[in-house]
Amino acid sequence: TYGSPTPIYHPPAKKEVAFDKKHFLDHFHKDHDYHHFFDHFHKKPVPPKPKPEPKPEPKPQPEPEYHPPTPTYGSPTPIYHPPAKH
């Protein structure tokens, strides 16, 4: 009897916090954080578009090439490669 009203009261409390936090973060992130983050990132190597941007980098060929063919295998492959060259 107690467990029923307890969990029922919990969801609304968590929902309110999530809604408030999400709304607040969304608004702030979209108005201030988003603009600053996007502007800063856009000026940099552009993290959202690491495919066309990795071309100008010094070692973008070994990463993009290993990524498309085997994303799971490409991870352990490049990691093992650097130590071997070293």
VOSE-37573 format. One record per atom (N, C-alpha, C, O): atom name; chain; z, y, x; residue number from 1. Coordinates in steps of 0.05 Angstrom, whole numbers. Each point is the difference from the previous one (the first is absolute). Last residue first. Layout:
N
<site atomo="CA" cadena="A" w="Z" v="Y" u="X" num="NUM"/>
...
This chain:
86
<site atomo="N" cadena="A" w="-671" v="66" u="1131" num="86"/>
<site atomo="CA" cadena="A" w="21" v="12" u="17" num="86"/>
<site atomo="C" cadena="A" w="7" v="-18" u="23" num="86"/>
<site atomo="O" cadena="A" w="17" v="6" u="16" num="86"/>
<site atomo="N" cadena="A" w="-74" v="-36" u="-82" num="85"/>
<site atomo="CA" cadena="A" w="-15" v="19" u="17" num="85"/>
<site atomo="C" cadena="A" w="20" v="13" u="19" num="85"/>
<site atomo="O" cadena="A" w="-6" v="6" u="23" num="85"/>
<site atomo="N" cadena="A" w="41" v="-63" u="-87" num="84"/>
<site atomo="CA" cadena="A" w="-17" v="-17" u="18" num="84"/>
<site atomo="C" cadena="A" w="-14" v="19" u="20" num="84"/>
<site atomo="O" cadena="A" w="-3" v="-6" u="24" num="84"/>
<site atomo="N" cadena="A" w="55" v="42" u="-94" num="83"/>
<site atomo="CA" cadena="A" w="17" v="-11" u="21" num="83"/>
<site atomo="C" cadena="A" w="-17" v="-16" u="21" num="83"/>
<site atomo="O" cadena="A" w="7" v="0" u="23" num="83"/>
<site atomo="N" cadena="A" w="-52" v="36" u="-100" num="82"/>
<site atomo="CA" cadena="A" w="11" v="21" u="17" num="82"/>
<site atomo="C" cadena="A" w="16" v="-11" u="23" num="82"/>
<site atomo="O" cadena="A" w="-3" v="8" u="23" num="82"/>
<site atomo="N" cadena="A" w="-30" v="-68" u="-91" num="81"/>
<site atomo="CA" cadena="A" w="-20" v="10" u="18" num="81"/>
<site atomo="C" cadena="A" w="11" v="20" u="20" num="81"/>
<site atomo="O" cadena="A" w="-5" v="-1" u="24" num="81"/>
<site atomo="N" cadena="A" w="52" v="-36" u="-98" num="80"/>
<site atomo="CA" cadena="A" w="0" v="-19" u="22" num="80"/>
<site atomo="C" cadena="A" w="-19" v="10" u="22" num="80"/>
<site atomo="O" cadena="A" w="3" v="-6" u="24" num="80"/>
<site atomo="N" cadena="A" w="3" v="53" u="-104" num="79"/>
<site atomo="CA" cadena="A" w="26" v="1" u="12" num="79"/>
<site atomo="C" cadena="A" w="1" v="-17" u="25" num="79"/>
<site atomo="O" cadena="A" w="14" v="6" u="20" num="79"/>
<site atomo="N" cadena="A" w="-90" v="-6" u="-76" num="78"/>
<site atomo="CA" cadena="A" w="2" v="25" u="16" num="78"/>
<site atomo="C" cadena="A" w="26" v="2" u="15" num="78"/>
<site atomo="O" cadena="A" w="2" v="11" u="21" num="78"/>
<site atomo="N" cadena="A" w="-11" v="-86" u="-80" num="77"/>
<site atomo="CA" cadena="A" w="-21" v="0" u="21" num="77"/>
<site atomo="C" cadena="A" w="2" v="24" u="19" num="77"/>
<site atomo="O" cadena="A" w="2" v="-3" u="24" num="77"/>
<site atomo="N" cadena="A" w="51" v="-10" u="-103" num="76"/>
<site atomo="CA" cadena="A" w="11" v="-15" u="23" num="76"/>
<site atomo="C" cadena="A" w="-21" v="0" u="23" num="76"/>
<site atomo="O" cadena="A" w="8" v="-4" u="23" num="76"/>
<site atomo="N" cadena="A" w="-35" v="48" u="-103" num="75"/>
<site atomo="CA" cadena="A" w="26" v="11" u="9" num="75"/>
<site atomo="C" cadena="A" w="10" v="-14" u="25" num="75"/>
<site atomo="O" cadena="A" w="6" v="14" u="20" num="75"/>
<site atomo="N" cadena="A" w="-84" v="-43" u="-66" num="74"/>
<site atomo="CA" cadena="A" w="-5" v="23" u="17" num="74"/>
<site atomo="C" cadena="A" w="26" v="12" u="10" num="74"/>
<site atomo="O" cadena="A" w="1" v="11" u="22" num="74"/>
<site atomo="N" cadena="A" w="-4" v="-80" u="-86" num="73"/>
<site atomo="CA" cadena="A" w="-4" v="-11" u="27" num="73"/>
<site atomo="C" cadena="A" w="-3" v="23" u="20" num="73"/>
<site atomo="O" cadena="A" w="8" v="-1" u="23" num="73"/>
<site atomo="N" cadena="A" w="1" v="21" u="-114" num="72"/>
<site atomo="CA" cadena="A" w="24" v="-15" u="7" num="72"/>
<site atomo="C" cadena="A" w="-2" v="-10" u="29" num="72"/>
<site atomo="O" cadena="A" w="20" v="0" u="15" num="72"/>
<site atomo="N" cadena="A" w="-93" v="46" u="-52" num="71"/>
<site atomo="CA" cadena="A" w="23" v="18" u="0" num="71"/>
<site atomo="C" cadena="A" w="25" v="-14" u="9" num="71"/>
<site atomo="O" cadena="A" w="17" v="12" u="13" num="71"/>
<site atomo="N" cadena="A" w="-123" v="-30" u="2" num="70"/>
<site atomo="CA" cadena="A" w="25" v="-15" u="-4" num="70"/>
<site atomo="C" cadena="A" w="24" v="18" u="2" num="70"/>
<site atomo="O" cadena="A" w="10" v="5" u="22" num="70"/>
<site atomo="N" cadena="A" w="-101" v="30" u="-28" num="69"/>
<site atomo="CA" cadena="A" w="-5" v="-29" u="0" num="69"/>
<site atomo="C" cadena="A" w="26" v="-16" u="-5" num="69"/>
<site atomo="O" cadena="A" w="-1" v="-18" u="-17" num="69"/>
<site atomo="N" cadena="A" w="6" v="114" u="21" num="68"/>
<site atomo="CA" cadena="A" w="-17" v="-8" u="-22" num="68"/>
<site atomo="C" cadena="A" w="-4" v="-30" u="0" num="68"/>
<site atomo="O" cadena="A" w="1" v="-13" u="-22" num="68"/>
<site atomo="N" cadena="A" w="49" v="52" u="94" num="67"/>
<site atomo="CA" cadena="A" w="13" v="4" u="-26" num="67"/>
<site atomo="C" cadena="A" w="-17" v="-11" u="-23" num="67"/>
<site atomo="O" cadena="A" w="11" v="-15" u="-17" num="67"/>
<site atomo="N" cadena="A" w="-38" v="20" u="109" num="66"/>
<site atomo="CA" cadena="A" w="18" v="-23" u="-4" num="66"/>
<site atomo="C" cadena="A" w="13" v="1" u="-28" num="66"/>
<site atomo="O" cadena="A" w="10" v="-20" u="-11" num="66"/>
<site atomo="N" cadena="A" w="-66" v="90" u="39" num="65"/>
<site atomo="CA" cadena="A" w="-16" v="-24" u="1" num="65"/>
<site atomo="C" cadena="A" w="17" v="-25" u="-7" num="65"/>
<site atomo="O" cadena="A" w="-9" v="-18" u="-13" num="65"/>
<site atomo="N" cadena="A" w="48" v="104" u="22" num="64"/>
<site atomo="CA" cadena="A" w="-15" v="-2" u="-25" num="64"/>
<site atomo="C" cadena="A" w="-16" v="-26" u="-1" num="64"/>
<site atomo="O" cadena="A" w="-5" v="-11" u="-21" num="64"/>
<site atomo="N" cadena="A" w="53" v="28" u="102" num="63"/>
<site atomo="CA" cadena="A" w="19" v="-1" u="-24" num="63"/>
<site atomo="C" cadena="A" w="-16" v="-4" u="-26" num="63"/>
<site atomo="O" cadena="A" w="7" v="-18" u="-15" num="63"/>
<site atomo="N" cadena="A" w="-50" v="29" u="100" num="62"/>
<site atomo="CA" cadena="A" w="14" v="-26" u="0" num="62"/>
<site atomo="C" cadena="A" w="18" v="-2" u="-25" num="62"/>
<site atomo="O" cadena="A" w="6" v="-23" u="-8" num="62"/>
<site atomo="N" cadena="A" w="-53" v="104" u="22" num="61"/>
<site atomo="CA" cadena="A" w="-19" v="-22" u="-4" num="61"/>
<site atomo="C" cadena="A" w="15" v="-27" u="-2" num="61"/>
<site atomo="O" cadena="A" w="-6" v="-16" u="-17" num="61"/>
<site atomo="N" cadena="A" w="46" v="101" u="39" num="60"/>
<site atomo="CA" cadena="A" w="-2" v="-4" u="-29" num="60"/>
<site atomo="C" cadena="A" w="-18" v="-24" u="-6" num="60"/>
<site atomo="O" cadena="A" w="2" v="-12" u="-22" num="60"/>
<site atomo="N" cadena="A" w="42" v="65" u="105" num="59"/>
<site atomo="CA" cadena="A" w="-3" v="-29" u="-5" num="59"/>
<site atomo="C" cadena="A" w="0" v="-6" u="-30" num="59"/>
<site atomo="O" cadena="A" w="18" v="-13" u="-10" num="59"/>
<site atomo="N" cadena="A" w="-21" v="104" u="41" num="58"/>
<site atomo="CA" cadena="A" w="-8" v="-14" u="25" num="58"/>
<site atomo="C" cadena="A" w="-3" v="-30" u="-5" num="58"/>
<site atomo="O" cadena="A" w="-18" v="-12" u="12" num="58"/>
<site atomo="N" cadena="A" w="-2" v="84" u="-93" num="57"/>
<site atomo="CA" cadena="A" w="23" v="-8" u="17" num="57"/>
<site atomo="C" cadena="A" w="-10" v="-16" u="24" num="57"/>
<site atomo="O" cadena="A" w="-23" v="-8" u="1" num="57"/>
<site atomo="N" cadena="A" w="-33" v="39" u="-73" num="56"/>
<site atomo="CA" cadena="A" w="4" v="19" u="22" num="56"/>
<site atomo="C" cadena="A" w="22" v="-8" u="18" num="56"/>
<site atomo="O" cadena="A" w="3" v="10" u="23" num="56"/>
<site atomo="N" cadena="A" w="-20" v="-63" u="-100" num="55"/>
<site atomo="CA" cadena="A" w="-24" v="0" u="18" num="55"/>
<site atomo="C" cadena="A" w="4" v="18" u="24" num="55"/>
<site atomo="O" cadena="A" w="-6" v="-7" u="22" num="55"/>
<site atomo="N" cadena="A" w="66" v="-4" u="-99" num="54"/>
<site atomo="CA" cadena="A" w="6" v="-15" u="24" num="54"/>
<site atomo="C" cadena="A" w="-23" v="-1" u="20" num="54"/>
<site atomo="O" cadena="A" w="3" v="-8" u="23" num="54"/>
<site atomo="N" cadena="A" w="-9" v="47" u="-112" num="53"/>
<site atomo="CA" cadena="A" w="13" v="18" u="20" num="53"/>
<site atomo="C" cadena="A" w="6" v="-15" u="26" num="53"/>
<site atomo="O" cadena="A" w="1" v="12" u="21" num="53"/>
<site atomo="N" cadena="A" w="-38" v="-52" u="-101" num="52"/>
<site atomo="CA" cadena="A" w="-20" v="17" u="12" num="52"/>
<site atomo="C" cadena="A" w="12" v="18" u="22" num="52"/>
<site atomo="O" cadena="A" w="-15" v="10" u="17" num="52"/>
<site atomo="N" cadena="A" w="76" v="-69" u="-60" num="51"/>
<site atomo="CA" cadena="A" w="-25" v="-16" u="6" num="51"/>
<site atomo="C" cadena="A" w="-21" v="18" u="15" num="51"/>
<site atomo="O" cadena="A" w="-9" v="-8" u="21" num="51"/>
<site atomo="N" cadena="A" w="97" v="33" u="-59" num="50"/>
<site atomo="CA" cadena="A" w="1" v="-9" u="28" num="50"/>
<site atomo="C" cadena="A" w="-25" v="-16" u="7" num="50"/>
<site atomo="O" cadena="A" w="-2" v="-10" u="23" num="50"/>
<site atomo="N" cadena="A" w="41" v="74" u="-101" num="49"/>
<site atomo="CA" cadena="A" w="-27" v="-10" u="6" num="49"/>
<site atomo="C" cadena="A" w="-2" v="-8" u="30" num="49"/>
<site atomo="O" cadena="A" w="-14" v="13" u="16" num="49"/>
<site atomo="N" cadena="A" w="96" v="17" u="-53" num="48"/>
<site atomo="CA" cadena="A" w="-11" v="-13" u="-24" num="48"/>
<site atomo="C" cadena="A" w="-28" v="-11" u="6" num="48"/>
<site atomo="O" cadena="A" w="-8" v="-20" u="-12" num="48"/>
<site atomo="N" cadena="A" w="56" v="70" u="79" num="47"/>
<site atomo="CA" cadena="A" w="11" v="-27" u="-3" num="47"/>
<site atomo="C" cadena="A" w="-13" v="-14" u="-24" num="47"/>
<site atomo="O" cadena="A" w="-3" v="-24" u="0" num="47"/>
<site atomo="N" cadena="A" w="-25" v="108" u="67" num="46"/>
<site atomo="CA" cadena="A" w="-3" v="-9" u="-28" num="46"/>
<site atomo="C" cadena="A" w="9" v="-29" u="-4" num="46"/>
<site atomo="O" cadena="A" w="-16" v="-18" u="5" num="46"/>
<site atomo="N" cadena="A" w="24" v="74" u="75" num="45"/>
<site atomo="CA" cadena="A" w="-20" v="-21" u="0" num="45"/>
<site atomo="C" cadena="A" w="-4" v="-11" u="-29" num="45"/>
<site atomo="O" cadena="A" w="-13" v="-21" u="-3" num="45"/>
<site atomo="N" cadena="A" w="51" v="119" u="5" num="44"/>
<site atomo="CA" cadena="A" w="3" v="-21" u="21" num="44"/>
<site atomo="C" cadena="A" w="-22" v="-21" u="-2" num="44"/>
<site atomo="O" cadena="A" w="-22" v="6" u="-10" num="44"/>
<site atomo="N" cadena="A" w="30" v="64" u="-53" num="43"/>
<site atomo="CA" cadena="A" w="-7" v="13" u="26" num="43"/>
<site atomo="C" cadena="A" w="1" v="-21" u="22" num="43"/>
<site atomo="O" cadena="A" w="-13" v="2" u="21" num="43"/>
<site atomo="N" cadena="A" w="40" v="-27" u="-106" num="42"/>
<site atomo="CA" cadena="A" w="-29" v="5" u="-1" num="42"/>
<site atomo="C" cadena="A" w="-10" v="12" u="26" num="42"/>
<site atomo="O" cadena="A" w="-22" v="-6" u="10" num="42"/>
<site atomo="N" cadena="A" w="114" v="-7" u="-26" num="41"/>
<site atomo="CA" cadena="A" w="-14" v="-26" u="5" num="41"/>
<site atomo="C" cadena="A" w="-30" v="4" u="2" num="41"/>
<site atomo="O" cadena="A" w="-14" v="-12" u="16" num="41"/>
<site atomo="N" cadena="A" w="67" v="85" u="-38" num="40"/>
<site atomo="CA" cadena="A" w="8" v="-8" u="27" num="40"/>
<site atomo="C" cadena="A" w="-16" v="-26" u="7" num="40"/>
<site atomo="O" cadena="A" w="-9" v="-3" u="23" num="40"/>
<site atomo="N" cadena="A" w="0" v="36" u="-110" num="39"/>
<site atomo="CA" cadena="A" w="-11" v="19" u="19" num="39"/>
<site atomo="C" cadena="A" w="4" v="-8" u="29" num="39"/>
<site atomo="O" cadena="A" w="-17" v="2" u="17" num="39"/>
<site atomo="N" cadena="A" w="57" v="-53" u="-85" num="38"/>
<site atomo="CA" cadena="A" w="-29" v="-3" u="-1" num="38"/>
<site atomo="C" cadena="A" w="-13" v="18" u="21" num="38"/>
<site atomo="O" cadena="A" w="-18" v="-8" u="14" num="38"/>
<site atomo="N" cadena="A" w="110" v="17" u="-27" num="37"/>
<site atomo="CA" cadena="A" w="-6" v="-27" u="11" num="37"/>
<site atomo="C" cadena="A" w="-30" v="-4" u="3" num="37"/>
<site atomo="O" cadena="A" w="-10" v="-10" u="20" num="37"/>
<site atomo="N" cadena="A" w="42" v="87" u="-63" num="36"/>
<site atomo="CA" cadena="A" w="6" v="1" u="28" num="36"/>
<site atomo="C" cadena="A" w="-8" v="-26" u="14" num="36"/>
<site atomo="O" cadena="A" w="-11" v="0" u="22" num="36"/>
<site atomo="N" cadena="A" w="2" v="4" u="-115" num="35"/>
<site atomo="CA" cadena="A" w="-18" v="20" u="13" num="35"/>
<site atomo="C" cadena="A" w="4" v="0" u="30" num="35"/>
<site atomo="O" cadena="A" w="-19" v="0" u="15" num="35"/>
<site atomo="N" cadena="A" w="77" v="-53" u="-67" num="34"/>
<site atomo="CA" cadena="A" w="-27" v="-11" u="0" num="34"/>
<site atomo="C" cadena="A" w="-19" v="19" u="15" num="34"/>
<site atomo="O" cadena="A" w="-17" v="-9" u="16" num="34"/>
<site atomo="N" cadena="A" w="106" v="36" u="-30" num="33"/>
<site atomo="CA" cadena="A" w="-2" v="-22" u="20" num="33"/>
<site atomo="C" cadena="A" w="-28" v="-10" u="2" num="33"/>
<site atomo="O" cadena="A" w="-11" v="-5" u="22" num="33"/>
<site atomo="N" cadena="A" w="25" v="71" u="-88" num="32"/>
<site atomo="CA" cadena="A" w="8" v="10" u="26" num="32"/>
<site atomo="C" cadena="A" w="-5" v="-22" u="22" num="32"/>
<site atomo="O" cadena="A" w="-14" v="4" u="19" num="32"/>
<site atomo="N" cadena="A" w="-10" v="-18" u="-112" num="31"/>
<site atomo="CA" cadena="A" w="-3" v="29" u="3" num="31"/>
<site atomo="C" cadena="A" w="5" v="9" u="29" num="31"/>
<site atomo="O" cadena="A" w="-14" v="18" u="10" num="31"/>
<site atomo="N" cadena="A" w="21" v="-108" u="-37" num="30"/>
<site atomo="CA" cadena="A" w="-27" v="8" u="-8" num="30"/>
<site atomo="C" cadena="A" w="-4" v="30" u="5" num="30"/>
<site atomo="O" cadena="A" w="-22" v="9" u="6" num="30"/>
<site atomo="N" cadena="A" w="106" v="-50" u="9" num="29"/>
<site atomo="CA" cadena="A" w="-19" v="-13" u="18" num="29"/>
<site atomo="C" cadena="A" w="-29" v="10" u="-5" num="29"/>
<site atomo="O" cadena="A" w="-16" v="3" u="18" num="29"/>
<site atomo="N" cadena="A" w="85" v="22" u="-76" num="28"/>
<site atomo="CA" cadena="A" w="4" v="13" u="26" num="28"/>
<site atomo="C" cadena="A" w="-20" v="-10" u="20" num="28"/>
<site atomo="O" cadena="A" w="-11" v="15" u="16" num="28"/>
<site atomo="N" cadena="A" w="11" v="-53" u="-101" num="27"/>
<site atomo="CA" cadena="A" w="-6" v="28" u="-3" num="27"/>
<site atomo="C" cadena="A" w="1" v="14" u="27" num="27"/>
<site atomo="O" cadena="A" w="-17" v="16" u="8" num="27"/>
<site atomo="N" cadena="A" w="41" v="-106" u="-13" num="26"/>
<site atomo="CA" cadena="A" w="-28" v="3" u="-6" num="26"/>
<site atomo="C" cadena="A" w="-8" v="29" u="0" num="26"/>
<site atomo="O" cadena="A" w="-21" v="8" u="11" num="26"/>
<site atomo="N" cadena="A" w="111" v="-30" u="-3" num="25"/>
<site atomo="CA" cadena="A" w="-14" v="-6" u="25" num="25"/>
<site atomo="C" cadena="A" w="-30" v="5" u="-4" num="25"/>
<site atomo="O" cadena="A" w="-14" v="10" u="17" num="25"/>
<site atomo="N" cadena="A" w="68" v="-2" u="-92" num="24"/>
<site atomo="CA" cadena="A" w="7" v="22" u="20" num="24"/>
<site atomo="C" cadena="A" w="-16" v="-4" u="25" num="24"/>
<site atomo="O" cadena="A" w="-11" v="19" u="12" num="24"/>
<site atomo="N" cadena="A" w="4" v="-84" u="-78" num="23"/>
<site atomo="CA" cadena="A" w="-12" v="25" u="-10" num="23"/>
<site atomo="C" cadena="A" w="4" v="22" u="21" num="23"/>
<site atomo="O" cadena="A" w="-18" v="16" u="5" num="23"/>
<site atomo="N" cadena="A" w="58" v="-98" u="11" num="22"/>
<site atomo="CA" cadena="A" w="-29" v="-3" u="3" num="22"/>
<site atomo="C" cadena="A" w="-13" v="27" u="-9" num="22"/>
<site atomo="O" cadena="A" w="-19" v="9" u="13" num="22"/>
<site atomo="N" cadena="A" w="111" v="-16" u="-23" num="21"/>
<site atomo="CA" cadena="A" w="-7" v="0" u="29" num="21"/>
<site atomo="C" cadena="A" w="-30" v="-1" u="4" num="21"/>
<site atomo="O" cadena="A" w="-11" v="13" u="17" num="21"/>
<site atomo="N" cadena="A" w="45" v="-19" u="-104" num="20"/>
<site atomo="CA" cadena="A" w="6" v="26" u="11" num="20"/>
<site atomo="C" cadena="A" w="-8" v="2" u="29" num="20"/>
<site atomo="O" cadena="A" w="-12" v="20" u="9" num="20"/>
<site atomo="N" cadena="A" w="3" v="-102" u="-51" num="19"/>
<site atomo="CA" cadena="A" w="-19" v="19" u="-13" num="19"/>
<site atomo="C" cadena="A" w="4" v="28" u="12" num="19"/>
<site atomo="O" cadena="A" w="-19" v="14" u="6" num="19"/>
<site atomo="N" cadena="A" w="77" v="-82" u="20" num="18"/>
<site atomo="CA" cadena="A" w="-26" v="-6" u="11" num="18"/>
<site atomo="C" cadena="A" w="-20" v="21" u="-11" num="18"/>
<site atomo="O" cadena="A" w="-18" v="9" u="14" num="18"/>
<site atomo="N" cadena="A" w="104" v="-7" u="-48" num="17"/>
<site atomo="CA" cadena="A" w="1" v="8" u="28" num="17"/>
<site atomo="C" cadena="A" w="-28" v="-3" u="13" num="17"/>
<site atomo="O" cadena="A" w="-10" v="17" u="15" num="17"/>
<site atomo="N" cadena="A" w="24" v="-47" u="-102" num="16"/>
<site atomo="CA" cadena="A" w="2" v="30" u="0" num="16"/>
<site atomo="C" cadena="A" w="-1" v="10" u="29" num="16"/>
<site atomo="O" cadena="A" w="-13" v="20" u="6" num="16"/>
<site atomo="N" cadena="A" w="16" v="-112" u="-22" num="15"/>
<site atomo="CA" cadena="A" w="-27" v="11" u="-8" num="15"/>
<site atomo="C" cadena="A" w="1" v="30" u="2" num="15"/>
<site atomo="O" cadena="A" w="-20" v="13" u="8" num="15"/>
<site atomo="N" cadena="A" w="98" v="-61" u="7" num="14"/>
<site atomo="CA" cadena="A" w="-18" v="-3" u="23" num="14"/>
<site atomo="C" cadena="A" w="-27" v="13" u="-7" num="14"/>
<site atomo="O" cadena="A" w="-13" v="11" u="18" num="14"/>
<site atomo="N" cadena="A" w="76" v="-13" u="-85" num="13"/>
<site atomo="CA" cadena="A" w="11" v="17" u="21" num="13"/>
<site atomo="C" cadena="A" w="-19" v="-1" u="24" num="13"/>
<site atomo="O" cadena="A" w="-5" v="20" u="13" num="13"/>
<site atomo="N" cadena="A" w="-12" v="-76" u="-86" num="12"/>
<site atomo="CA" cadena="A" w="-6" v="28" u="-7" num="12"/>
<site atomo="C" cadena="A" w="9" v="18" u="22" num="12"/>
<site atomo="O" cadena="A" w="-13" v="21" u="6" num="12"/>
<site atomo="N" cadena="A" w="33" v="-113" u="4" num="11"/>
<site atomo="CA" cadena="A" w="-29" v="5" u="1" num="11"/>
<site atomo="C" cadena="A" w="-6" v="30" u="-5" num="11"/>
<site atomo="O" cadena="A" w="-15" v="12" u="15" num="11"/>
<site atomo="N" cadena="A" w="105" v="-45" u="-26" num="10"/>
<site atomo="CA" cadena="A" w="-8" v="3" u="28" num="10"/>
<site atomo="C" cadena="A" w="-30" v="8" u="2" num="10"/>
<site atomo="O" cadena="A" w="-7" v="19" u="15" num="10"/>
<site atomo="N" cadena="A" w="52" v="-44" u="-96" num="9"/>
<site atomo="CA" cadena="A" w="6" v="28" u="7" num="9"/>
<site atomo="C" cadena="A" w="-10" v="6" u="28" num="9"/>
<site atomo="O" cadena="A" w="-5" v="23" u="7" num="9"/>
<site atomo="N" cadena="A" w="-3" v="-109" u="-40" num="8"/>
<site atomo="CA" cadena="A" w="-17" v="17" u="-17" num="8"/>
<site atomo="C" cadena="A" w="4" v="30" u="7" num="8"/>
<site atomo="O" cadena="A" w="-18" v="16" u="-1" num="8"/>
<site atomo="N" cadena="A" w="70" v="-85" u="42" num="7"/>
<site atomo="CA" cadena="A" w="-27" v="1" u="11" num="7"/>
<site atomo="C" cadena="A" w="-18" v="19" u="-16" num="7"/>
<site atomo="O" cadena="A" w="-19" v="12" u="10" num="7"/>
<site atomo="N" cadena="A" w="107" v="-23" u="-44" num="6"/>
<site atomo="CA" cadena="A" w="1" v="10" u="28" num="6"/>
<site atomo="C" cadena="A" w="-28" v="3" u="11" num="6"/>
<site atomo="O" cadena="A" w="-8" v="21" u="10" num="6"/>
<site atomo="N" cadena="A" w="26" v="-60" u="-95" num="5"/>
<site atomo="CA" cadena="A" w="0" v="29" u="-1" num="5"/>
<site atomo="C" cadena="A" w="-1" v="12" u="28" num="5"/>
<site atomo="O" cadena="A" w="-8" v="22" u="5" num="5"/>
<site atomo="N" cadena="A" w="13" v="-117" u="-11" num="4"/>
<site atomo="CA" cadena="A" w="-24" v="10" u="-15" num="4"/>
<site atomo="C" cadena="A" w="-1" v="30" u="1" num="4"/>
<site atomo="O" cadena="A" w="-21" v="11" u="8" num="4"/>
<site atomo="N" cadena="A" w="94" v="-59" u="29" num="3"/>
<site atomo="CA" cadena="A" w="-23" v="-1" u="17" num="3"/>
<site atomo="C" cadena="A" w="-25" v="11" u="-14" num="3"/>
<site atomo="O" cadena="A" w="-18" v="11" u="13" num="3"/>
<site atomo="N" cadena="A" w="100" v="-23" u="-58" num="2"/>
<site atomo="CA" cadena="A" w="1" v="23" u="18" num="2"/>
<site atomo="C" cadena="A" w="-25" v="2" u="17" num="2"/>
<site atomo="O" cadena="A" w="-10" v="22" u="7" num="2"/>
<site atomo="N" cadena="A" w="20" v="-94" u="-65" num="1"/>
<site atomo="CA" cadena="A" w="0" v="24" u="-17" num="1"/>
<site atomo="C" cadena="A" w="0" v="25" u="18" num="1"/>
<site atomo="O" cadena="A" w="-13" v="20" u="-7" num="1"/>
